[in-house]
Amino acid sequence: MSTHLLIDTHSHFDADEFTQDRAEAFARAQAVGVSMQIVPAVSFRGWETLRTVCNTYQGLYPAYGLHPMYLAEHQASHLTALTEWLHHESAIAVGECGLDYYVKGLDPAQQNYFFTAQLQIAVDQQLPVIIHARRAVETVIQQIRRFPRCRGVVHSFAGSEQQARQLLDLGFYLSFGGPITYPTAHKLRKLVQVLPLEGILLETDAPDQPLASHRGERNEPAYLLEVLTCIAELRQQSPAEIARITTRNTFELFGLTQ
């Protein structure tokens, strides 16, 4: 049991992997102090389910967007639908959006079309963005620079220290989860040690990116406490201090209140 208020800033709690035991997984998260989750969408067809899940469980906050890995599903009309959806639905952010240059077969030009359109929507709606940037951090930075009023988070950050500091200078946050728990992730673990805590958020990316201690298993929001513990050990700071500052960061970015 944690006495810290923790927020999982990136959980796909609406995913099918939680269909069988979502209530139990929610209770496990609550029991260790993970009292809030930010749940980003991945495609148009999932928005209604996401809304239902977030309305069912207290402390879940939806973000709506079009994820680059689901590019084959996206249509230009979904961007219009996103703007309309955000007008009448309560949303904490636009996302998950971004670029993925790792997965084969995802056209970069099409990805950039949907990504930049969502950056504009976020600016228009005065919402932060939740960005996926896999093997594409440099291009993500270039696109963000085109929207100076845009703020948000690059989730599961895996770029260089130089790129991290550029993003922080642009007013963005970086979130870290399961990958930092692997002892072989030297670059990532060093990054978590040297970056200012004022720019860091905590996440699980559940059900994906399981922690080293849960390798091969489904990830879940309750494991955020282990992410916190790992960061505290790497930085040689108390878990309470890490929890306090990262929670404050999350409140600040997403306009949350306790």
Disulfide bonds with the S-S distance in Angstrom:
none
